[in-house]
Amino acid sequence: MVAGVSLLFSSADPVAAGSTEGTYDDLRIAYALLEGSLTAEADLKWLLWLRELTLQGPAKDVERLMTTIREASDKRASELANLRKLSPDVTGDGPPSLIGDAIQAAAKWEGTKEMLFPEGQFGMRFIFLQAQATRMISVIAEQAAKIDPNPEREKWLEAVSKQYADYREDFVNAVERCELR
């Protein structure tokens, strides 16, 4: 699960970055973040915990959605591994970013603490963290599509962005049908 991600591009306007080496560094960073996010979503181990959600009502809807996201993320992570090798090659993590790494680590730790020590609010916090994760995947894909010169990857990124935005909307709809215990 993605607890939070920070996307730091070297250009304030990604589209204006053109085809510079900085753009390729930005793409490598974006793809590394996207790969990590998709892999984390594909590795969700929390499905058993869903039976203990503090929600009454559409717990089955949430469980179904989590299974769908896990399966889709696994598929998308596999696709991404091959797409990164297309020209221009954007494999690797890109240049190091001390602040980006620190922000990502802090966000992940805070999200983990919320999951492990929820003070009786596990169910709702879990859903909010998952909604945040789907939003981040959508945004990373959307922004990478704006600067990727490869049309096949750009089309794939746009589809991933929409797919995960739709998953977030599914979470919102599920929460709207919930009653707290």
C-alpha positions in Angstrom: 0.0 0.0 0.0 1.2 3.5 -0.8 1.1 5.7 2.3 2.1 8.7 0.4 4.4 9.8 -2.4 6.1 13.0 -3.4 6.8 13.7 -7.1 9.5 16.3 -7.6 10.1 17.3 -11.2 13.1 19.5 -12.1 10.9 21.8 -14.3 8.0 23.8 -12.9 6.1 23.1 -16.2 6.8 19.5 -17.2 5.5 20.0 -20.8 8.0 22.9 -21.2 10.9 20.6 -20.3 11.1 19.4 -23.9 13.5 16.5 -24.6 16.3 17.5 -22.4 18.3 15.1 -20.2 16.4 16.6 -17.2 13.2 15.4 -18.8 14.6 11.8 -18.9 15.7 12.1 -15.3 12.2 13.3 -14.4 10.7 10.4 -16.3 13.0 7.9 -14.5 11.9 9.4 -11.2 8.2 9.3 -12.1 8.5 5.7 -13.4 10.4 4.5 -10.3 7.7 6.1 -8.1 4.9 4.6 -10.2 6.6 1.2 -10.2 7.0 1.3 -6.4 3.4 2.4 -6.0 1.9 -0.3 -8.2 4.1 -3.0 -6.7 3.0 -1.9 -3.2 -0.7 -2.0 -4.2 -0.1 -5.5 -5.8 1.4 -6.7 -2.6 -1.5 -5.8 -0.3 -1.6 -8.1 2.6 -4.5 -6.3 4.3 -7.4 -8.1 2.7 -7.9 -10.4 5.7 -8.1 -7.3 7.9 -11.0 -6.0 5.9 -13.3 -8.5 7.7 -12.8 -6.4 10.8 -13.6 -3.0 9.3 -15.3 -0.7 11.6 -18.0 -0.2 9.0 -21.3 -1.7 8.6 -22.8 -2.0 5.1 -20.7 -2.3 2.0 -17.7 -4.1 3.6 -18.0 -6.6 0.7 -17.9 -3.7 -1.8 -14.7 -2.5 -0.2 -13.2 -6.0 -0.2 -14.2 -6.5 -3.9 -12.6 -3.1 -4.7 -9.4 -4.0 -2.8 -9.1 -7.3 -4.7 -9.7 -5.5 -8.0 -7.0 -2.9 -7.2 -4.5 -5.6 -6.1 -5.0 -7.6 -9.3 -4.9 -4.5 -11.5 -1.8 -3.2 -9.8 0.0 -6.5 -10.3 -0.9 -6.5 -14.0 0.0 -2.8 -14.5 3.4 -3.3 -12.7 4.2 -6.1 -15.1 3.3 -4.0 -18.1 5.3 -1.1 -16.8 8.5 -3.2 -16.5 8.4 -3.7 -20.3 7.3 -0.2 -21.2 10.2 1.4 -19.4 12.6 -0.3 -21.8 11.0 1.3 -24.9 12.8 4.3 -26.5 13.8 6.5 -24.8 14.8 4.0 -22.2 13.6 5.2 -18.7 14.7 2.3 -16.6 16.5 3.1 -13.4 15.5 5.4 -10.6 16.9 8.7 -11.9 19.1 11.1 -9.9 19.0 10.9 -6.1 16.8 13.4 -4.3 17.5 13.7 -0.6 14.4 15.8 0.1 12.2 13.6 -2.1 13.5 10.4 -0.4 13.0 12.0 3.0 9.4 13.1 2.2 8.5 9.7 0.8 10.0 7.9 3.8 8.3 10.2 6.3 4.9 9.8 4.5 5.2 6.1 4.4 6.1 5.9 8.1 3.2 8.1 9.1 0.8 6.0 7.0 2.2 2.8 8.5 1.7 4.1 12.0 -1.9 5.0 11.2 -2.4 1.4 9.9 -0.8 -0.3 12.9 -1.9 2.0 15.7 -5.3 3.3 14.5 -6.9 4.0 17.9 -10.0 2.1 17.0 -10.3 3.7 13.6 -8.6 1.1 11.4 -11.4 0.7 8.8 -12.0 4.3 7.9 -8.3 5.1 8.0 -7.5 2.1 5.8 -10.0 3.3 3.2 -8.7 6.9 3.3 -5.1 5.7 2.8 -6.1 3.5 -0.1 -8.1 6.4 -1.7 -4.9 8.5 -1.3 -2.8 5.8 -2.8 -5.1 5.5 -5.9 -5.0 9.3 -6.3 -1.2 9.4 -6.1 -0.9 6.6 -8.8 -3.3 8.6 -11.0 -1.4 11.8 -10.6 2.0 10.3 -11.1 0.8 8.6 -14.3 -0.9 11.8 -15.5 2.2 13.9 -15.0 4.5 11.4 -16.6 2.3 11.2 -19.6 2.7 15.0 -20.1 6.5 14.7 -20.6 7.0 11.2 -22.0 7.8 11.4 -25.8 6.9 7.7 -26.3 3.3 7.6 -27.7 2.8 4.0 -26.5 3.8 4.8 -22.9 1.9 8.1 -23.0 -1.3 6.2 -24.0 -0.7 3.6 -21.3 -0.1 6.3 -18.6 -3.3 8.1 -19.5 -5.2 4.8 -19.2 -3.6 4.1 -15.8 -4.3 7.6 -14.6 -8.0 7.2 -15.5 -8.2 3.7 -14.1 -6.9 4.7 -10.7 -8.9 7.9 -10.6 -12.0 5.6 -11.1 -10.9 3.4 -8.3 -10.7 6.4 -6.0 -14.2 7.3 -7.0 -15.3 3.8 -6.2 -13.9 4.2 -2.7 -15.8 7.5 -2.3 -19.0 5.8 -3.4 -18.4 2.9 -1.0 -17.8 5.3 2.0 -21.0 7.2 1.1 -22.9 3.9 1.7 -21.2 3.1 5.0 -22.6 3.5 8.5 -20.1 3.7 11.3 -20.6 1.2 14.2 
